[in-house]
Amino acid sequence: MKLYHSATSPFARKVVVVLMETGQAGAVTLVPGSGTPVDPGNQPLAHNPLGKIPTLVRDDGPALYDSRVICRYLDARAGRRLYPEGAREWDALVLESTADGMMDAALLMVYETRVRPEEARLPAWVEGQWTKIARALDTLEARWISHLNGPLDIGQIAVACALGYLDLRHGERGWRTGRPALAEWFATFSQRPSMTATRADQ
């Protein structure tokens, strides 16, 4: 299989972490892919009409895209390790959705400064995206620490990748301030081999 990815994409990182945590890293070849809505660059357009990464090209079926679809497929392929049964499954999926929403908002903030001409940028829109992220961070701190400290699942992986992306692209925002439990959890989770191996520096 081939995975079109970018080392700085939090969505692609989530997939690679899942590969490593489920023991499947050797089954996939990583292929660089990048681009923006105004410049497709080397996006995997032949496999994904949306052009987004990550995209997983399989040997026995059509390509899979959207990190949530890919992660679910890879986990099923490995024997269902990261999607718990019962009520905890829904909690894990809510956490994954929350984290993905944070990553979407954080990426849109980057696009606003890197893609949109300076005279067309809307600072209030950027701050609105950060407000969504801040609300999600507060919710994680107030509601989800017990789950995050539990057995490994997809929710934890997604949250960790989202927080890592905030450090990478929005470190000056200081997301840890006022959220000591979340910061402590992330400091510990970040030491997992799958997280240290996928950390992006720029």
MOWOVEN-V411083 format. One record per residue. N is the residue number from 1. RES is the residue in three letters. PSI is psi in radians with two decimals (none if undefined). Layout:
BEGIN
[[N RES PSI] [N RES PSI]]
END
This chain:
BEGIN
[[1 MET 2.75] [2 LYS 2.39] [3 LEU 1.98] [4 TYR 2.17] [5 HIS 2.94] [6 SER 2.40] [7 ALA -0.42] [8 THR -0.10] [9 SER 2.15] [10 PRO -0.51] [11 PHE -0.74] [12 ALA -0.67] [13 ARG -0.72] [14 LYS -0.75] [15 VAL -0.76] [16 VAL -0.67] [17 VAL -0.75] [18 VAL -0.74] [19 LEU -0.79] [20 MET -0.73] [21 GLU -0.39] [22 THR 0.13] [23 GLY 0.52] [24 GLN 0.19] [25 ALA -0.62] [26 GLY -0.18] [27 ALA -0.06] [28 VAL 2.36] [29 THR 2.24] [30 LEU 2.24] [31 VAL 2.18] [32 PRO 2.44] [33 GLY 2.39] [34 SER 2.92] [35 GLY 3.07] [36 THR 2.99] [37 PRO -0.39] [38 VAL -0.13] [39 ASP 1.75] [40 PRO -0.32] [41 GLY -2.17] [42 ASN 0.78] [43 GLN 2.66] [44 PRO 1.06] [45 LEU -0.49] [46 ALA -0.34] [47 HIS -0.41] [48 ASN 1.90] [49 PRO -0.38] [50 LEU -0.29] [51 GLY 0.13] [52 LYS 2.74] [53 ILE 2.61] [54 PRO 2.66] [55 THR 2.25] [56 LEU 2.05] [57 VAL 2.07] [58 ARG 2.82] [59 ASP -0.34] [60 ASP 0.43] [61 GLY 3.10] [62 PRO 2.78] [63 ALA 2.60] [64 LEU 2.44] [65 TYR 2.90] [66 ASP 2.15] [67 SER -0.57] [68 ARG -0.67] [69 VAL -0.81] [70 ILE -0.78] [71 CYS -0.70] [72 ARG -0.72] [73 TYR -0.83] [74 LEU -0.66] [75 ASP -0.71] [76 ALA -0.69] [77 ARG -0.53] [78 ALA -0.01] [79 GLY 0.48] [80 ARG 1.39] [81 ARG -0.49] [82 LEU -0.02] [83 TYR 1.69] [84 PRO 2.85] [85 GLU 2.84] [86 GLY -2.73] [87 ALA -0.56] [88 ARG -0.47] [89 GLU -0.78] [90 TRP -0.62] [91 ASP -0.76] [92 ALA -0.70] [93 LEU -0.64] [94 VAL -0.73] [95 LEU -0.76] [96 GLU -0.75] [97 SER -0.72] [98 THR -0.81] [99 ALA -0.73] [100 ASP -0.65] [101 GLY -0.67] [102 MET -0.75] [103 MET -0.70] [104 ASP -0.85] [105 ALA -0.73] [106 ALA -0.65] [107 LEU -0.66] [108 LEU -0.60] [109 MET -0.70] [110 VAL -0.78] [111 TYR -0.65] [112 GLU -0.62] [113 THR -0.45] [114 ARG -0.45] [115 VAL -0.75] [116 ARG 2.39] [117 PRO 2.57] [118 GLU -0.69] [119 GLU -0.26] [120 ALA 0.01] [121 ARG 2.60] [122 LEU 1.73] [123 PRO -0.64] [124 ALA -0.61] [125 TRP -0.71] [126 VAL -0.79] [127 GLU -0.55] [128 GLY -0.65] [129 GLN -0.72] [130 TRP -0.60] [131 THR -0.70] [132 LYS -0.77] [133 ILE -0.77] [134 ALA -0.71] [135 ARG -0.73] [136 ALA -0.73] [137 LEU -0.75] [138 ASP -0.67] [139 THR -0.71] [140 LEU -0.76] [141 GLU -0.73] [142 ALA -0.52] [143 ARG -0.50] [144 TRP 0.08] [145 ILE -0.69] [146 SER -0.76] [147 HIS -0.77] [148 LEU -0.55] [149 ASN 0.02] [150 GLY -2.87] [151 PRO 2.59] [152 LEU 2.31] [153 ASP 3.11] [154 ILE -0.52] [155 GLY -0.76] [156 GLN -0.77] [157 ILE -0.78] [158 ALA -0.77] [159 VAL -0.77] [160 ALA -0.70] [161 CYS -0.63] [162 ALA -0.79] [163 LEU -0.67] [164 GLY -0.65] [165 TYR -0.62] [166 LEU -0.71] [167 ASP -0.70] [168 LEU -0.80] [169 ARG -0.36] [170 HIS 0.65] [171 GLY -0.53] [172 GLU -0.25] [173 ARG -0.33] [174 GLY 1.00] [175 TRP -0.37] [176 ARG -0.39] [177 THR 2.16] [178 GLY 0.09] [179 ARG 1.09] [180 PRO -0.65] [181 ALA -0.74] [182 LEU -0.73] [183 ALA -0.71] [184 GLU -0.76] [185 TRP -0.80] [186 PHE -0.67] [187 ALA -0.69] [188 THR -0.84] [189 PHE -0.58] [190 SER -0.27] [191 GLN -0.08] [192 ARG 2.47] [193 PRO -0.65] [194 SER -0.52] [195 MET -0.76] [196 THR -0.59] [197 ALA -0.37] [198 THR 0.13] [199 ARG 2.30] [200 ALA 2.50] [201 ASP -0.32] [202 GLN none]]
END
